[in-house]
């Protein structure tokens, strides 16, 4: 999984929940951290975007 994918997933979740996206910090940043943690927990390494 690439870092950009995490951002896109987090942005889609934030939009669906009606909260500010990851770039604005706050809830959106927490969503991004959660998505990253879930991916890592399931053995999907996070690669830097090229």
Phi and psi restraints in degrees (range 20) as a CNS / XPLOR table:
assign (resid 1 and name C) (resid 2 and name N)
       (resid 2 and name CA) (resid 2 and name C) 1.0 -95.6 20.0 2
assign (resid 2 and name N) (resid 2 and name CA)
       (resid 2 and name C) (resid 3 and name N) 1.0 153.9 20.0 2
assign (resid 2 and name C) (resid 3 and name N)
       (resid 3 and name CA) (resid 3 and name C) 1.0 -56.9 20.0 2
assign (resid 3 and name N) (resid 3 and name CA)
       (resid 3 and name C) (resid 4 and name N) 1.0 -37.3 20.0 2
assign (resid 3 and name C) (resid 4 and name N)
       (resid 4 and name CA) (resid 4 and name C) 1.0 -63.5 20.0 2
assign (resid 4 and name N) (resid 4 and name CA)
       (resid 4 and name C) (resid 5 and name N) 1.0 -32.6 20.0 2
assign (resid 4 and name C) (resid 5 and name N)
       (resid 5 and name CA) (resid 5 and name C) 1.0 -64.3 20.0 2
assign (resid 5 and name N) (resid 5 and name CA)
       (resid 5 and name C) (resid 6 and name N) 1.0 -38.9 20.0 2
assign (resid 5 and name C) (resid 6 and name N)
       (resid 6 and name CA) (resid 6 and name C) 1.0 -61.4 20.0 2
assign (resid 6 and name N) (resid 6 and name CA)
       (resid 6 and name C) (resid 7 and name N) 1.0 -44.4 20.0 2
assign (resid 6 and name C) (resid 7 and name N)
       (resid 7 and name CA) (resid 7 and name C) 1.0 -61.1 20.0 2
assign (resid 7 and name N) (resid 7 and name CA)
       (resid 7 and name C) (resid 8 and name N) 1.0 -41.6 20.0 2
assign (resid 7 and name C) (resid 8 and name N)
       (resid 8 and name CA) (resid 8 and name C) 1.0 -67.5 20.0 2
assign (resid 8 and name N) (resid 8 and name CA)
       (resid 8 and name C) (resid 9 and name N) 1.0 -41.1 20.0 2
assign (resid 8 and name C) (resid 9 and name N)
       (resid 9 and name CA) (resid 9 and name C) 1.0 -64.1 20.0 2
assign (resid 9 and name N) (resid 9 and name CA)
       (resid 9 and name C) (resid 10 and name N) 1.0 -46.7 20.0 2
assign (resid 9 and name C) (resid 10 and name N)
       (resid 10 and name CA) (resid 10 and name C) 1.0 -62.8 20.0 2
assign (resid 10 and name N) (resid 10 and name CA)
       (resid 10 and name C) (resid 11 and name N) 1.0 -40.1 20.0 2
assign (resid 10 and name C) (resid 11 and name N)
       (resid 11 and name CA) (resid 11 and name C) 1.0 -64.7 20.0 2
assign (resid 11 and name N) (resid 11 and name CA)
       (resid 11 and name C) (resid 12 and name N) 1.0 -41.2 20.0 2
assign (resid 11 and name C) (resid 12 and name N)
       (resid 12 and name CA) (resid 12 and name C) 1.0 -65.2 20.0 2
assign (resid 12 and name N) (resid 12 and name CA)
       (resid 12 and name C) (resid 13 and name N) 1.0 -41.5 20.0 2
assign (resid 12 and name C) (resid 13 and name N)
       (resid 13 and name CA) (resid 13 and name C) 1.0 -64.2 20.0 2
assign (resid 13 and name N) (resid 13 and name CA)
       (resid 13 and name C) (resid 14 and name N) 1.0 -44.2 20.0 2
assign (resid 13 and name C) (resid 14 and name N)
       (resid 14 and name CA) (resid 14 and name C) 1.0 -61.3 20.0 2
assign (resid 14 and name N) (resid 14 and name CA)
       (resid 14 and name C) (resid 15 and name N) 1.0 -42.7 20.0 2
assign (resid 14 and name C) (resid 15 and name N)
       (resid 15 and name CA) (resid 15 and name C) 1.0 -62.8 20.0 2
assign (resid 15 and name N) (resid 15 and name CA)
       (resid 15 and name C) (resid 16 and name N) 1.0 -43.7 20.0 2
assign (resid 15 and name C) (resid 16 and name N)
       (resid 16 and name CA) (resid 16 and name C) 1.0 -63.7 20.0 2
assign (resid 16 and name N) (resid 16 and name CA)
       (resid 16 and name C) (resid 17 and name N) 1.0 -32.6 20.0 2
assign (resid 16 and name C) (resid 17 and name N)
       (resid 17 and name CA) (resid 17 and name C) 1.0 -86.6 20.0 2
assign (resid 17 and name N) (resid 17 and name CA)
       (resid 17 and name C) (resid 18 and name N) 1.0 -9.4 20.0 2
assign (resid 17 and name C) (resid 18 and name N)
       (resid 18 and name CA) (resid 18 and name C) 1.0 73.6 20.0 2
assign (resid 18 and name N) (resid 18 and name CA)
       (resid 18 and name C) (resid 19 and name N) 1.0 31.5 20.0 2
assign (resid 18 and name C) (resid 19 and name N)
       (resid 19 and name CA) (resid 19 and name C) 1.0 -117.5 20.0 2
assign (resid 19 and name N) (resid 19 and name CA)
       (resid 19 and name C) (resid 20 and name N) 1.0 162.3 20.0 2
assign (resid 19 and name C) (resid 20 and name N)
       (resid 20 and name CA) (resid 20 and name C) 1.0 -60.0 20.0 2
assign (resid 20 and name N) (resid 20 and name CA)
       (resid 20 and name C) (resid 21 and name N) 1.0 148.2 20.0 2
assign (resid 20 and name C) (resid 21 and name N)
       (resid 21 and name CA) (resid 21 and name C) 1.0 -72.2 20.0 2
assign (resid 21 and name N) (resid 21 and name CA)
       (resid 21 and name C) (resid 22 and name N) 1.0 176.7 20.0 2
assign (resid 21 and name C) (resid 22 and name N)
       (resid 22 and name CA) (resid 22 and name C) 1.0 -58.8 20.0 2
assign (resid 22 and name N) (resid 22 and name CA)
       (resid 22 and name C) (resid 23 and name N) 1.0 -33.5 20.0 2
assign (resid 22 and name C) (resid 23 and name N)
       (resid 23 and name CA) (resid 23 and name C) 1.0 -66.3 20.0 2
assign (resid 23 and name N) (resid 23 and name CA)
       (resid 23 and name C) (resid 24 and name N) 1.0 -21.9 20.0 2
assign (resid 23 and name C) (resid 24 and name N)
       (resid 24 and name CA) (resid 24 and name C) 1.0 -87.9 20.0 2
assign (resid 24 and name N) (resid 24 and name CA)
       (resid 24 and name C) (resid 25 and name N) 1.0 -3.5 20.0 2
assign (resid 24 and name C) (resid 25 and name N)
       (resid 25 and name CA) (resid 25 and name C) 1.0 79.9 20.0 2
assign (resid 25 and name N) (resid 25 and name CA)
       (resid 25 and name C) (resid 26 and name N) 1.0 -159.5 20.0 2
assign (resid 25 and name C) (resid 26 and name N)
       (resid 26 and name CA) (resid 26 and name C) 1.0 58.3 20.0 2
assign (resid 26 and name N) (resid 26 and name CA)
       (resid 26 and name C) (resid 27 and name N) 1.0 -134.5 20.0 2
assign (resid 26 and name C) (resid 27 and name N)
       (resid 27 and name CA) (resid 27 and name C) 1.0 -60.2 20.0 2
assign (resid 27 and name N) (resid 27 and name CA)
       (resid 27 and name C) (resid 28 and name N) 1.0 -41.4 20.0 2
assign (resid 27 and name C) (resid 28 and name N)
       (resid 28 and name CA) (resid 28 and name C) 1.0 -59.9 20.0 2
assign (resid 28 and name N) (resid 28 and name CA)
       (resid 28 and name C) (resid 29 and name N) 1.0 -40.6 20.0 2
assign (resid 28 and name C) (resid 29 and name N)
       (resid 29 and name CA) (resid 29 and name C) 1.0 -67.6 20.0 2
assign (resid 29 and name N) (resid 29 and name CA)
       (resid 29 and name C) (resid 30 and name N) 1.0 -36.4 20.0 2
assign (resid 29 and name C) (resid 30 and name N)
       (resid 30 and name CA) (resid 30 and name C) 1.0 -65.6 20.0 2
assign (resid 30 and name N) (resid 30 and name CA)
       (resid 30 and name C) (resid 31 and name N) 1.0 -38.7 20.0 2
assign (resid 30 and name C) (resid 31 and name N)
       (resid 31 and name CA) (resid 31 and name C) 1.0 -62.6 20.0 2
assign (resid 31 and name N) (resid 31 and name CA)
       (resid 31 and name C) (resid 32 and name N) 1.0 -44.8 20.0 2
assign (resid 31 and name C) (resid 32 and name N)
       (resid 32 and name CA) (resid 32 and name C) 1.0 -61.0 20.0 2
assign (resid 32 and name N) (resid 32 and name CA)
       (resid 32 and name C) (resid 33 and name N) 1.0 -42.7 20.0 2
assign (resid 32 and name C) (resid 33 and name N)
       (resid 33 and name CA) (resid 33 and name C) 1.0 -63.4 20.0 2
assign (resid 33 and name N) (resid 33 and name CA)
       (resid 33 and name C) (resid 34 and name N) 1.0 -38.8 20.0 2
assign (resid 33 and name C) (resid 34 and name N)
       (resid 34 and name CA) (resid 34 and name C) 1.0 -65.6 20.0 2
assign (resid 34 and name N) (resid 34 and name CA)
       (resid 34 and name C) (resid 35 and name N) 1.0 -45.4 20.0 2
assign (resid 34 and name C) (resid 35 and name N)
       (resid 35 and name CA) (resid 35 and name C) 1.0 -59.8 20.0 2
assign (resid 35 and name N) (resid 35 and name CA)
       (resid 35 and name C) (resid 36 and name N) 1.0 -44.0 20.0 2
assign (resid 35 and name C) (resid 36 and name N)
       (resid 36 and name CA) (resid 36 and name C) 1.0 -62.1 20.0 2
assign (resid 36 and name N) (resid 36 and name CA)
       (resid 36 and name C) (resid 37 and name N) 1.0 -45.0 20.0 2
assign (resid 36 and name C) (resid 37 and name N)
       (resid 37 and name CA) (resid 37 and name C) 1.0 -63.4 20.0 2
assign (resid 37 and name N) (resid 37 and name CA)
       (resid 37 and name C) (resid 38 and name N) 1.0 -40.9 20.0 2
assign (resid 37 and name C) (resid 38 and name N)
       (resid 38 and name CA) (resid 38 and name C) 1.0 -65.1 20.0 2
assign (resid 38 and name N) (resid 38 and name CA)
       (resid 38 and name C) (resid 39 and name N) 1.0 -40.8 20.0 2
assign (resid 38 and name C) (resid 39 and name N)
       (resid 39 and name CA) (resid 39 and name C) 1.0 -63.9 20.0 2
assign (resid 39 and name N) (resid 39 and name CA)
       (resid 39 and name C) (resid 40 and name N) 1.0 -45.9 20.0 2
assign (resid 39 and name C) (resid 40 and name N)
       (resid 40 and name CA) (resid 40 and name C) 1.0 -64.9 20.0 2
assign (resid 40 and name N) (resid 40 and name CA)
       (resid 40 and name C) (resid 41 and name N) 1.0 -39.1 20.0 2
assign (resid 40 and name C) (resid 41 and name N)
       (resid 41 and name CA) (resid 41 and name C) 1.0 -62.0 20.0 2
assign (resid 41 and name N) (resid 41 and name CA)
       (resid 41 and name C) (resid 42 and name N) 1.0 -29.8 20.0 2
assign (resid 41 and name C) (resid 42 and name N)
       (resid 42 and name CA) (resid 42 and name C) 1.0 -94.7 20.0 2
assign (resid 42 and name N) (resid 42 and name CA)
       (resid 42 and name C) (resid 43 and name N) 1.0 14.7 20.0 2
assign (resid 42 and name C) (resid 43 and name N)
       (resid 43 and name CA) (resid 43 and name C) 1.0 78.3 20.0 2
assign (resid 43 and name N) (resid 43 and name CA)
       (resid 43 and name C) (resid 44 and name N) 1.0 19.9 20.0 2
assign (resid 43 and name C) (resid 44 and name N)
       (resid 44 and name CA) (resid 44 and name C) 1.0 -100.8 20.0 2
assign (resid 44 and name N) (resid 44 and name CA)
       (resid 44 and name C) (resid 45 and name N) 1.0 103.2 20.0 2
assign (resid 44 and name C) (resid 45 and name N)
       (resid 45 and name CA) (resid 45 and name C) 1.0 -64.0 20.0 2
assign (resid 45 and name N) (resid 45 and name CA)
       (resid 45 and name C) (resid 46 and name N) 1.0 147.9 20.0 2
assign (resid 45 and name C) (resid 46 and name N)
       (resid 46 and name CA) (resid 46 and name C) 1.0 -97.9 20.0 2
assign (resid 46 and name N) (resid 46 and name CA)
       (resid 46 and name C) (resid 47 and name N) 1.0 118.4 20.0 2
assign (resid 46 and name C) (resid 47 and name N)
       (resid 47 and name CA) (resid 47 and name C) 1.0 -102.1 20.0 2
assign (resid 47 and name N) (resid 47 and name CA)
       (resid 47 and name C) (resid 48 and name N) 1.0 147.8 20.0 2
assign (resid 47 and name C) (resid 48 and name N)
       (resid 48 and name CA) (resid 48 and name C) 1.0 -68.4 20.0 2
assign (resid 48 and name N) (resid 48 and name CA)
       (resid 48 and name C) (resid 49 and name N) 1.0 146.9 20.0 2
assign (resid 48 and name C) (resid 49 and name N)
       (resid 49 and name CA) (resid 49 and name C) 1.0 -68.0 20.0 2
assign (resid 49 and name N) (resid 49 and name CA)
       (resid 49 and name C) (resid 50 and name N) 1.0 144.7 20.0 2
